[in-house]
Amino acid sequence: MQEQQTETAGTIDPRNPFDNPTENRDYNLDYSDILPPVTAPGYTMPVLPAKLEQHNIRRFYNLGGGMLLLHLVATNIIATVLYAVFPLVLSVADRRSAGALPDNYDTIVSNYISNSSLSMALNAFVFLLCNTGIFLLGCKWAKIPVGSLFQTKKLTVPTMLRYMGLGLFLQMVSALLATFVDDLLVKGGYGTYTPDFSLSGSKLQLAAMVLSTCLVAPITEELLYRGFFLKVMSRVSQRFGIFMSALFFSLAHENIAQGILTFLVGVLLGYIATKHDSIIPCILVHFTINSYSMLCSLLDSYNEELANMFSGLSAVIILVGGAVLFIYTLIMERLPDNTPRQSLRCGRIAIGAWPLVLTALIHIGAALLYMGMNNG
């Protein structure tokens, strides 16, 4: 019985305590933060985690979920405050310059904010502030050295180009899947919600959207999800961390179209981060995906016929070339596996981390609410 409960006595590597050859040891943090005796001479790793180990594992899962929950609350509060303060500032300025204000002034201001660069700039500011702030705060509390997230090991230019091609391929595949799911929901009498990224405003609004989509989102979202959250959720298993970071990245978008894309791409980005011990290639892949979408939107607003030609030709190239890259990647590489001991320390403990569960439920509820509003 004792032989079934423990490994052979010996020295345990605290950065690979489960002796998993499929993981990148350099990506892992010291497991002695979770199980202090792991570095003791002759210590053996139990098959089932004791209460102390379970408590410490759940503590990190709670921290990951808690930071995402704090991020959710902070973005909504700050956005609400900003959208309340700006109309007041504008009304004070207009009263000083024009005197009395029209009866429909609130409507005028609301339309101005929504249809100008101000709305996009405010959103970009909120996510820049919250994504970066939660990332730094989470890394501090989890004792994650920020510099360790930018080491970028064993990455060549051809490999980086392959990752970019895979990202665009997954973007195309997710669009097809989203269309299929959307058709099924519509036939079932359910509405779907998709954010509007059309470019029909001023040049300033266009610049704000490009800045937000192509710079703020790729950098700050990767800091939060592949920087802090992936690292925390990978304390036991890199495989578990990859799928959890992809899942919550998907849920955070609160709509089917983006949810499918962000989950598939999230798995790729999580794998890249753990393999190369860096979020820099993740930022580049994220930038490529968002920039391609923005380019298609720009062309569509400029010349619809040219946009259709570009989209059609590029879609064929991306789907055919991406399929080749995808098959090659499946043959040559694979996601990290779990050892039996790791499997016993992941999902069943994460279910008890209430901030994770609550954050997921809030995002799912919001997505269903948006669908219901669209259906109405």
SELOLUM-538506 format. One record per residue: residue in three letters; x, y, z of N, C-alpha, C in turn. Coordinates in pm, whole numbers, padded with zeros to 5 digits, always signed. Layout:
<sites>
AlaXYZXYZXYZ;...
</sites>
This chain:
<sites>
Met+00083-00121+00000+00000+00000+00000+00086+00125+00000;Gln+00190+00121+00082+00280+00237+00088+00346+00262-00047;Glu+00375+00159-00123+00439+00174-00253+00346+00242-00351;Gln+00213+00225-00333+00116+00287-00422+00097+00434-00389;Gln+00133+00475-00271+00106+00611-00227+00223+00705-00246;Thr+00342+00654-00268+00459+00740-00278+00548+00698-00391;Glu+00631+00792-00433+00732+00763-00533+00856+00708-00462;Thr+00947+00658-00538+01072+00610-00481+01146+00726-00416;Ala+01195+00703-00298+01266+00809-00226+01385+00856-00306;Gly+01410+00987-00300+01522+01043-00372+01511+01193-00372;Thr+01596+01257-00446+01595+01402-00455+01490+01447-00556;Ile+01401+01537-00514+01296+01589-00600+01335+01726-00652;Asp+01321+01748-00780+01348+01878-00839+01229+01969-00810;Pro+01246+02076-00731+01133+02161-00694+01072+02236-00813;Arg+01143+02241-00925+01086+02305-01044+01025+02202-01140;Asn+01037+02076-01104+00969+01969-01178+00939+01856-01080;Pro+00857+01885-00978+00838+01789-00869+00764+01662-00909;Phe+00691+01669-01022+00616+01552-01066+00690+01475-01175;Asp+00815+01513-01198+00901+01442-01294+00830+01426-01428;Asn+00780+01539-01480+00705+01539-01606+00798+01580-01720;Pro+00835+01488-01808+00929+01521-01916+00867+01605-02027;Thr+00733+01618-02029+00668+01694-02136+00656+01843-02102;Glu+00691+01881-01980+00684+02022-01941+00819+02090-01957;Asn+00813+02222-01975+00935+02302-01978+00971+02339-01834;Arg+01073+02278-01783+01113+02300-01644+01140+02447-01615;Asp+01199+02519-01710+01236+02658-01689+01115+02748-01664;Tyr+00998+02705-01713+00878+02788-01696+00823+02778-01554;Asn+00845+02666-01488+00786+02642-01356+00852+02725-01248;Leu+00770+02759-01148+00821+02822-01027+00852+02713-00924;Asp+00918+02753-00818+00961+02659-00714+00838+02604-00640;Tyr+00823+02471-00644+00705+02408-00583+00712+02407-00431;Ser+00826+02441-00377+00837+02445-00231+00749+02555-00172;Asp+00705+02652-00254+00609+02751-00206+00476+02686-00171;Ile+00447+02573-00236+00323+02500-00212+00344+02387-00113;Leu+00455+02315-00129+00485+02200-00044+00629+02215+00007;Pro+00649+02283+00120+00785+02310+00170+00874+02187+00185;Pro+00823+02071+00228+00913+01956+00247+00967+01897+00117;Val+00923+01949+00002+00960+01886-00124+01112+01888-00146;Thr+01181+01983-00084+01326+01993-00102+01404+01916+00003;Ala+01333+01855+00097+01402+01781+00203+01464+01653+00147;Pro+01586+01619+00189+01649+01495+00140+01564+01373+00172;Gly+01543+01288+00070+01469+01164+00090+01319+01180+00091;Tyr+01270+01304+00069+01124+01323+00071+01061+01254-00049;Thr+00943+01198-00031+00870+01132-00140+00740+01205-00165;Met+00704+01224-00294+00582+01295-00331+00462+01201-00320;Pro+00364+01234-00234+00247+01146-00220+00160+01149-00345;Val+00089+01040-00368-00003+01036-00482-00117+01134-00459;Leu-00177+01129-00341-00286+01219-00306-00231+01334-00222;Pro-00268+01458-00254-00217+01572-00176-00277+01576-00036;Ala-00194+01604+00062-00242+01621+00199-00310+01758+00211;Lys-00370+01784+00328-00447+01907+00347-00363+02033+00324;Leu-00238+02031+00374-00153+02148+00357-00128+02177+00210;Glu-00095+02074+00134-00069+02094-00009-00196+02138-00080;Gln-00310+02076-00050-00437+02117-00111-00467+02263-00080;His-00445+02301+00044-00472+02440+00086-00386+02538+00007;Asn-00258+02507-00007-00168+02599-00077-00196+02604-00228;Ile-00231+02489-00285-00268+02488-00428-00392+02574-00449;Arg-00493+02552-00363-00617+02629-00377-00592+02778-00354;Arg-00494+02809-00271-00460+02949-00246-00416+03018-00375;Phe-00338+02949-00456-00296+03007-00583-00413+03014-00682;Tyr-00496+02910-00683-00613+02914-00771-00708+03027-00729;Asn-00723+03046-00597-00805+03157-00548-00746+03291-00589;Leu-00614+03299-00584-00548+03424-00623-00572+03453-00770;Gly-00557+03351-00857-00582+03371-00999-00724+03415-01026;Gly-00821+03343-00967-00961+03381-00986-00994+03514-00922;Gly-00935+03540-00806-00961+03666-00738-00913+03787-00816;Met-00798+03774-00881-00747+03884-00961-00835+03910-01084;Leu-00885+03802-01145-00976+03821-01259-01108+03880-01213;Leu-01154+03840-01094-01277+03898-01040-01257+04045-01008;Leu-01143+04078-00950-01111+04219-00922-01102+04297-01052;His-01043+04237-01154-01035+04302-01285-01174+04330-01342;Leu-01264+04235-01328-01400+04251-01377-01471+04365-01306;Val-01457+04368-01175-01521+04474-01096-01458+04610-01126;Ala-01325+04614-01131-01255+04742-01152-01286+04803-01287;Thr-01286+04720-01394-01315+04775-01527-01454+04835-01533;Asn-01551+04769-01472-01688+04819-01475-01706+04946-01392;Ile-01642+04949-01275-01654+05067-01190-01585+05188-01254;Ile-01462+05167-01300-01387+05279-01360-01457+05329-01486;Ala-01505+05237-01569-01576+05278-01691-01703+05355-01657;Thr-01776+05308-01556-01900+05377-01516-01870+05518-01465;Val-01764+05529-01384-01727+05661-01331-01685+05755-01444;Leu-01602+05706-01535-01556+05791-01645-01671+05835-01734;Tyr-01761+05743-01765-01874+05778-01851-01975+05868-01781;Ala-01967+05873-01647-02052+05967-01573-01986+06103-01558;Val-01853+06102-01543-01780+06227-01520-01770+06311-01648;Phe-01744+06247-01761-01724+06322-01885-01846+06405-01925;Pro-01968+06352-01919-02084+06436-01950-02096+06557-01856;Leu-02060+06539-01728-02064+06651-01634-01962+06758-01673;Val-01844+06712-01711-01739+06807-01752-01783+06883-01877;Leu-01840+06810-01974-01887+06875-02097-02001+06972-02070;Ser-02091+06934-01979-02204+07024-01950-02158+07152-01884;Val-02059+07141-01793-02005+07262-01728-01940+07352-01831;Ala-01861+07293-01922-01794+07373-02025-01895+07437-02119;Asp-02000+07363-02157-02100+07418-02249-02183+07527-02184;Arg-02212+07514-02054-02287+07619-01985-02207+07749-01979;Arg-02077+07734-01959-01995+07855-01953-01986+07926-02087;Ser-01987+07846-02195-01971+07906-02327-02103+07944-02393;Ala-02209+07865-02367-02335+07888-02438-02450+07928-02347;Gly-02433+07919-02217-02541+07953-02126-02636+07836-02108;Ala-02762+07857-02141-02864+07753-02123-02840+07636-02218;Leu-02872+07516-02172-02854+07396-02251-02989+07345-02301;Pro-02995+07282-02417-03122+07230-02469-03176+07118-02382;Asp-03306+07091-02394-03369+06987-02311-03314+06848-02340;Asn-03274+06825-02463-03221+06692-02501-03068+06687-02494;Tyr-03011+06769-02407-02864+06778-02399-02801+06644-02363;Asp-02863+06573-02269-02806+06444-02228-02798+06347-02345;Thr-02899+06347-02429-02900+06260-02547-02792+06300-02646;Ile-02775+06431-02663-02673+06484-02754-02534+06440-02707;Val-02509+06456-02577-02379+06419-02522-02354+06269-02534;Ser-02458+06190-02504-02445+06045-02514-02411+06001-02656;Asn-02480+06059-02754-02452+06025-02894-02312+06070-02935;Tyr-02270+06185-02883-02137+06236-02917-02029+06142-02865;Ile-02043+06099-02739-01943+06009-02681-01940+05876-02755;Ser-02058+05823-02787-02066+05691-02852-02011+05694-02994;Asn-02030+05805-03065-01994+05812-03207-01863+05885-03234;Ser-01790+05918-03131-01663+05989-03149-01548+05901-03101;Ser-01429+05953-03115-01311+05880-03070-01305+05871-02918;Leu-01384+05954-02850-01379+05959-02705-01417+05825-02642;Ser-01521+05760-02696-01564+05631-02641-01454+05526-02654;Met-01394+05516-02771-01287+05418-02792-01166+05451-02706;Ala-01136+05581-02693-01021+05621-02610-01046+05588-02463;Leu-01169+05608-02416-01201+05576-02278-01190+05426-02252;Asn-01242+05347-02346-01233+05201-02331-01088+05155-02330;Ala-01008+05211-02420-00867+05174-02426-00796+05211-02296;Phe-00828+05328-02242-00766+05372-02117-00803+05279-02002;Val-00932+05241-01995-00978+05155-01886-00907+05020-01890;Phe-00899+04959-02009-00837+04828-02018-00685+04836-02002;Leu-00624+04944-02049-00481+04963-02028-00451+04971-01878;Leu-00530+05049-01808-00511+05068-01665-00537+04939-01587;Cys-00650+04875-01614-00691+04758-01536-00608+04634-01571;Asn-00586+04609-01700-00507+04491-01738-00366+04499-01682;Thr-00304+04615-01697-00167+04631-01649-00161+04633-01497;Gly-00256+04703-01435-00258+04712-01290-00279+04578-01223;Ile-00376+04500-01271-00402+04368-01214-00286+04274-01239;Phe-00224+04284-01356-00106+04204-01386+00004+04229-01285;Leu+00037+04355-01260+00145+04389-01167+00109+04349-01024;Leu-00015+04376-00985-00058+04342-00849-00058+04191-00830;Gly-00110+04118-00930-00114+03972-00920+00024+03911-00913;Cys+00116+03961-00995+00253+03910-00992+00320+03936-00857;Lys+00290+04051-00800+00348+04084-00668+00296+03988-00562;Trp+00166+03966-00558+00107+03879-00457+00144+03732-00478;Ala+00160+03692-00605+00196+03552-00634+00347+03530-00633;Lys+00423+03638-00609+00570+03632-00607+00626+03581-00741;Ile+00571+03635-00848+00617+03601-00983+00712+03712-01029;Pro+00838+03685-01053+00928+03788-01105+00882+03832-01244;Val+00851+03958-01260+00799+04008-01388+00898+03980-01501;Gly+01026+03995-01472+01126+03972-01576+01129+03830-01627;Ser+01083+03734-01545+01084+03594-01587+00984+03566-01698;Leu+00892+03660-01723+00790+03641-01826+00836+03687-01963;Phe+00959+03737-01973+01008+03793-02099+01144+03735-02139;Gln+01173+03611-02102+01306+03555-02126+01322+03503-02269;Thr+01217+03456-02331+01214+03415-02472+01330+03322-02509;Lys+01316+03196-02475+01418+03096-02503+01380+03008-02622;Lys+01480+02969-02699+01465+02872-02807+01358+02913-02909;Leu+01359+03038-02948+01263+03087-03048+01339+03139-03169;Thr+01311+03079-03286+01373+03122-03410+01271+03199-03494;Val+01319+03271-03594+01230+03348-03682+01133+03256-03757;Pro+01178+03142-03816+01082+03053-03883+00973+03002-03787;Thr+01012+02972-03664+00913+02925-03567+00813+03034-03533;Met+00862+03157-03519+00773+03269-03490+00675+03293-03605;Leu+00723+03283-03728+00635+03299-03844+00530+03188-03849;Arg+00571+03068-03808+00475+02956-03806+00365+02983-03703;Tyr+00403+03036-03589+00303+03068-03487+00206+03175-03539;Met+00257+03274-03609+00170+03377-03664+00072+03317-03765;Gly+00124+03229-03852+00038+03163-03949-00067+03077-03882;Leu-00029+03007-03775-00125+02926-03701-00233+03013-03637;Gly-00193+03130-03586-00289+03221-03527-00393+03266-03628;Leu-00349+03303-03748-00442+03345-03853-00530+03228-03898;Phe-00473+03108-03902-00551+02989-03939-00662+02963-03837;Leu-00627+02970-03709-00727+02949-03605-00833+03058-03608;Gln-00793+03178-03647-00890+03286-03661-00993+03253-03769;Met-00948+03200-03882-01038+03161-03990-01129+03045-03947;Val-01069+02945-03885-01146+02829-03841-01252+02870-03739;Ser-01215+02956-03646-01311+03000-03544-01425+03079-03606;Ala-01396+03158-03712-01501+03233-03780-01603+03137-03843;Leu-01553+03030-03903-01643+02930-03962-01725+02860-03854;Leu-01659+02825-03743-01730+02760-03633-01835+02853-03572;Ala-01799+02982-03557-01892+03078-03500-02014+03096-03589;Thr-01993+03098-03720-02104+03109-03814-02197+02988-03803;Phe-02138+02869-03791-02216+02746-03778-02299+02748-03649;Val-02236+02785-03537-02307+02791-03409-02415+02898-03413;Asp-02383+03011-03474-02480+03120-03486-02604+03075-03563;Asp-02584+03003-03672-02697+02953-03751-02782+02857-03670;Leu-02718+02771-03592-02793+02676-03508-02877+02750-03404;Leu-02818+02853-03342-02891+02928-03240-03008+03005-03302;Val-02985+03063-03417-03092+03138-03484-03207+03045-03521;Lys-03174+02927-03573-03278+02830-03607-03353+02783-03483;Gly-03286+02782-03370-03350+02743-03245-03426+02856-03178;Gly-03427+02972-03241-03501+03085-03188-03425+03171-03090;Tyr-03293+03157-03086-03211+03236-02994-03130+03339-03071;Gly-03122+03458-03013-03041+03561-03077-02896+03548-03036;Thr-02808+03603-03114-02666+03604-03081-02616+03747-03077;Tyr-02506+03765-03008-02447+03898-02994-02305+03898-03046;Thr-02275+03994-03133-02139+04011-03183-02104+04159-03178;Pro-01991+04196-03117-01953+04337-03110-01937+04400-03248;Asp-01967+04528-03255-01957+04600-03382-01819+04664-03393;Phe-01740+04618-03491-01607+04674-03514-01600+04748-03648;Ser-01715+04791-03698-01717+04862-03825-01649+04998-03809;Leu-01585+05043-03917-01510+05169-03914-01581+05272-04001;Ser-01662+05354-03936-01738+05453-04011-01728+05592-03949;Gly-01637+05609-03855-01626+05736-03787-01518+05825-03846;Ser-01472+05920-03765-01370+06015-03807-01233+05949-03809;Lys-01135+06022-03863-00998+05971-03863-00945+05955-03721;Leu-00987+06044-03632-00944+06035-03493-01002+05910-03427;Gln-01130+05881-03458-01192+05760-03405-01123+05635-03459;Leu-01087+05641-03587-01017+05529-03649-00881+05507-03582;Ala-00810+05616-03556-00679+05605-03491-00693+05546-03351;Ala-00798+05587-03280-00820+05534-03145-00850+05385-03150;Met-00928+05343-03250-00962+05200-03262-00839+05117-03298;Val-00757+05168-03388-00635+05097-03426-00541+05085-03307;Leu-00527+05193-03231-00441+05193-03113-00491+05091-03011;Ser-00623+05090-02989-00680+04999-02890-00670+04853-02934;Thr-00703+04827-03062-00710+04690-03112-00573+04630-03138;Cys-00484+04709-03194-00354+04655-03239-00240+04671-03140;Leu-00258+04755-03040-00150+04774-02942-00195+04746-02799;Val-00296+04817-02753-00339+04802-02614-00386+04660-02585;Ala-00474+04607-02671-00528+04472-02647-00421+04364-02652;Pro-00340+04356-02759-00239+04249-02764-00140+04252-02648;Ile-00098+04371-02608+00004+04380-02504-00056+04354-02366;Thr-00162+04429-02332-00213+04421-02195-00291+04293-02169;Glu-00362+04239-02268-00432+04112-02247-00334+03997-02230;Glu-00223+04002-02300-00122+03898-02282-00053+03910-02146;Leu-00033+04031-02101+00023+04049-01967-00067+03983-01862;Leu-00198+04005-01875-00291+03955-01776-00312+03804-01787;Tyr-00343+03755-01908-00384+03616-01922-00269+03519-01944;Arg-00171+03553-02026-00058+03463-02047+00060+03500-01957;Gly+00054+03617-01896+00158+03655-01802+00123+03607-01663;Phe+00038+03681-01595+00002+03646-01457-00084+03520-01447;Phe-00201+03516-01513-00299+03411-01488-00246+03273-01528;Leu-00185+03261-01644-00129+03133-01687-00023+03084-01589;Lys+00061+03174-01544+00168+03136-01451+00110+03082-01320;Val+00009+03149-01268-00051+03107-01142-00124+02974-01157;Met-00198+02960-01266-00276+02837-01286-00189+02720-01329;Ser-00061+02746-01360+00031+02639-01398+00119+02593-01283;Arg+00088+02635-01160+00173+02599-01047+00185+02448-01029;Val+00079+02375-01064+00081+02229-01055+00105+02166-01191;Ser+00036+02218-01293+00038+02157-01426+00033+02263-01534;Gln+00128+02258-01626+00126+02352-01738+00007+02326-01830;Arg-00029+02201-01848-00144+02168-01932-00272+02231-01875;Phe-00290+02216-01745-00407+02274-01679-00406+02426-01692;Gly-00291+02486-01673-00280+02631-01685-00313+02680-01825;Ile-00268+02608-01926-00295+02646-02065-00445+02649-02092;Phe-00514+02543-02053-00657+02535-02082-00739+02629-01995;Met-00698+02651-01872-00770+02744-01785-00753+02888-01833;Ser-00632+02925-01875-00611+03062-01925-00688+03083-02055;Ala-00696+02981-02141-00772+02992-02265-00921+03003-02235;Leu-00969+02925-02137-01111+02927-02101-01153+03063-02048;Phe-01078+03118-01954-01118+03245-01895-01095+03362-01991;Phe-00997+03350-02079-00978+03450-02184-01099+03449-02276;Ser-01152+03331-02304-01271+03317-02388-01394+03372-02318;Leu-01414+03334-02192-01532+03379-02118-01535+03531-02102;Ala-01418+03592-02090-01411+03736-02068-01468+03816-02184;His-01473+03758-02304-01524+03831-02421-01677+03827-02430;Glu-01738+03734-02358-01883+03733-02337-01967+03731-02465;Asn-01914+03669-02570-01993+03646-02691-01936+03527-02765;Ile-02020+03461-02844-01983+03334-02905-01871+03349-03006;Ala-01883+03446-03096-01784+03461-03203-01643+03480-03149;Gln-01628+03578-03060-01496+03604-03002-01457+03494-02904;Gly-01556+03433-02838-01527+03328-02741-01461+03207-02805;Ile-01512+03166-02922-01452+03052-02992-01311+03085-03035;Leu-01294+03205-03093-01161+03246-03139-01062+03253-03023;Thr-01102+03318-02915-01008+03341-02806-00973+03211-02733;Phe-01065+03113-02733-01030+02986-02670-00927+02911-02754;Leu-00953+02898-02885-00861+02826-02972-00724+02894-02975;Val-00726+03024-02994-00599+03098-02996-00535+03098-02857;Gly-00619+03100-02753-00566+03099-02617-00486+02974-02586;Val-00531+02859-02639-00455+02735-02620-00318+02748-02688;Leu-00318+02800-02811-00192+02820-02883-00101+02915-02807;Leu-00154+03026-02760-00072+03126-02691-00019+03071-02558;Gly-00101+02993-02487-00055+02934-02363+00059+02836-02388;Tyr+00046+02758-02494+00153+02663-02529+00281+02738-02563;Ile+00270+02846-02641+00387+02924-02679+00456+02982-02555;Ala+00374+03036-02463+00431+03098-02343+00507+02997-02258;Thr+00449+02877-02239+00515+02778-02155+00637+02718-02225;Lys+00630+02702-02355+00743+02642-02426+00863+02735-02432;His+00837+02865-02458+00947+02959-02477+00971+03049-02356;Asp+00895+03022-02248+00916+03095-02122+00907+03246-02143;Ser+00808+03288-02222+00798+03429-02255+00660+03461-02312;Ile+00613+03583-02285+00488+03627-02346+00513+03716-02468;Ile+00638+03742-02499+00668+03826-02616+00616+03763-02746;Pro+00643+03633-02773+00585+03575-02895+00433+03571-02891;Cys+00375+03561-02773+00229+03564-02761+00175+03701-02804;Ile+00243+03806-02762+00202+03942-02802+00209+03957-02953;Leu+00314+03903-03014+00331+03914-03160+00221+03839-03235;Val+00185+03720-03188+00076+03644-03252-00056+03718-03234;His-00082+03766-03114-00205+03841-03086-00212+03966-03173;Phe-00099+04035-03185-00092+04154-03271-00123+04119-03417;Thr-00071+04007-03464-00094+03964-03603-00241+03940-03629;Ile-00307+03869-03538-00449+03837-03554-00533+03964-03555;Asn-00512+04050-03457-00592+04173-03449-00563+04266-03565;Ser-00438+04273-03608-00402+04362-03719-00465+04315-03850;Tyr-00469+04184-03871-00534+04131-03992-00682+04168-03993;Ser-00750+04152-03880-00891+04190-03872-00910+04339-03896;Met-00821+04419-03840-00831+04563-03858-00806+04601-04004;Leu-00711+04535-04069-00683+04563-04209-00804+04532-04296;Cys-00869+04420-04268-00990+04384-04344-01099+04489-04324;Ser-01115+04537-04202-01215+04640-04173-01181+04771-04242;Leu-01054+04807-04242-01011+04930-04308-01039+04925-04458;Leu-01005+04813-04519-01030+04798-04663-01179+04802-04693;Asp-01258+04741-04607-01403+04738-04629-01462+04878-04622;Ser-01410+04961-04533-01460+05098-04523-01411+05186-04637;Tyr-01299+05146-04697-01241+05225-04807-01297+05182-04942;Asn-01296+05054-04969-01342+05001-05098-01393+04859-05076;Glu-01525+04842-05083-01585+04713-05052-01542+04606-05151;Glu-01530+04641-05278-01490+04543-05378-01346+04496-05355;Leu-01258+04592-05327-01120+04558-05298-01110+04473-05171;Ala-01191+04507-05072-01191+04433-04947-01234+04288-04969;Asn-01336+04268-05053-01383+04132-05081-01276+04050-05153;Met-01206+04114-05246-01099+04045-05317-00986+04006-05221;Phe-00947+04100-05138-00839+04074-05043-00879+03966-04943;Ser-01001+03977-04889-01047+03880-04789-01055+03740-04849;Gly-01108+03731-04971-01121+03601-05035-00987+03536-05064;Leu-00895+03615-05122-00763+03562-05156-00684+03525-05031;Ser-00685+03614-04933-00609+03588-04810-00669+03470-04733;Ala-00800+03455-04739-00864+03343-04668-00819+03210-04726;Val-00809+03202-04859-00764+03078-04923-00620+03048-04883;Ile-00535+03150-04889-00393+03132-04854-00379+03089-04708;Ile-00453+03157-04619-00443+03128-04476-00497+02988-04443;Leu-00610+02951-04503-00669+02821-04474-00582+02706-04526;Val-00533+02720-04650-00451+02614-04708-00314+02608-04639;Gly-00247+02724-04632-00116+02727-04568-00124+02695-04420;Gly-00230+02747-04355-00246+02722-04212-00273+02576-04182;Ala-00349+02509-04271-00376+02366-04250-00246+02286-04254;Val-00157+02324-04345-00027+02257-04354+00053+02281-04226;Leu+00056+02406-04181+00128+02438-04057+00066+02366-03937;Phe-00066+02357-03936-00136+02293-03825-00102+02144-03818;Ile-00105+02078-03933-00072+01935-03937+00074+01912-03898;Tyr+00162+01998-03950+00304+01988-03915+00324+02003-03764;Thr+00254+02100-03706+00267+02124-03562+00216+02007-03480;Leu+00103+01949-03523+00049+01833-03452+00145+01716-03455;Ile+00217+01701-03567+00311+01589-03580+00438+01614-03499;Met+00489+01737-03506+00619+01768-03448+00613+01812-03301;Glu+00501+01865-03258+00492+01918-03123+00364+01870-03056;Arg+00358+01887-02926+00237+01852-02853+00230+01932-02724;Leu+00107+01943-02673+00088+02011-02546+00147+01927-02433;Pro+00184+01991-02322+00232+01913-02208+00122+01818-02159;Asp+00163+01701-02115+00071+01604-02055+00070+01620-01904;Asn-00028+01556-01840-00032+01549-01695+00014+01413-01647;Thr+00087+01410-01539+00112+01283-01472-00010+01255-01383;Pro-00029+01129-01338-00144+01100-01251-00149+01188-01127;Arg-00034+01216-01068-00032+01299-00948-00075+01443-00979;Gln-00037+01494-01094-00080+01629-01132-00231+01634-01153;Ser-00286+01533-01218-00430+01530-01244-00511+01536-01115;Leu-00459+01478-01008-00529+01478-00879-00516+01611-00807;Arg-00440+01706-00862-00419+01834-00797-00471+01951-00879;Cys-00547+01924-00983-00593+02032-01073-00743+02059-01058;Gly-00824+01997-01144-00965+02030-01152-01041+02017-01023;Arg-01021+01908-00950-01098+01885-00828-01066+01988-00720;Ile-00947+02043-00722-00913+02149-00626-00960+02285-00679;Ala-00949+02306-00811-00991+02434-00870-01141+02456-00853;Ile-01221+02348-00854-01366+02362-00836-01398+02426-00701;Gly-01312+02403-00604-01333+02461-00472-01281+02602-00458;Ala-01222+02657-00563-01172+02796-00560-01286+02888-00602;Trp-01357+02941-00505-01481+03014-00536-01461+03138-00624;Pro-01348+03211-00616-01334+03325-00709-01331+03282-00855;Leu-01270+03168-00884-01269+03116-01021-01411+03085-01067;Val-01485+03013-00984-01621+02973-01020-01710+03095-01035;Leu-01701+03190-00943-01785+03309-00948-01756+03393-01071;Thr-01629+03411-01103-01591+03488-01223-01646+03423-01348;Ala-01634+03291-01358-01686+03220-01475-01837+03237-01486;Leu-01908+03224-01373-02054+03237-01375-02098+03377-01415;Ile-02026+03479-01370-02061+03617-01406-02046+03638-01556;His-01936+03590-01614-01915+03606-01758-02019+03528-01838;Ile-02051+03407-01794-02152+03328-01864-02289+03396-01855;Gly-02322+03448-01736-02448+03521-01720-02456+03643-01809;Ala-02345+03718-01819-02343+03837-01905-02361+03799-02051;Ala-02295+03690-02094-02309+03645-02233-02454+03606-02264;Leu-02518+03535-02170-02657+03495-02190-02749+03617-02190;Leu-02718+03715-02107-02797+03838-02103-02789+03913-02234;Tyr-02667+03926-02290-02651+03994-02419-02726+03921-02529;Met-02722+03787-02525-02796+03709-02623-02946+03733-02612;Gly-02995+03738-02486-03137+03762-02464-03179+03900-02510;Met-03095+04000-02485-03126+04137-02530-03128+04143-02681;Asn-03035+04074-02745-03031+04074-02891-03150+04001-02949;Asn-03194+03895-02878-03309+03820-02924-03436+03902-02914;Gly-03440+03986-02809-03558+04072-02793-03563+04183-02892;
</sites>
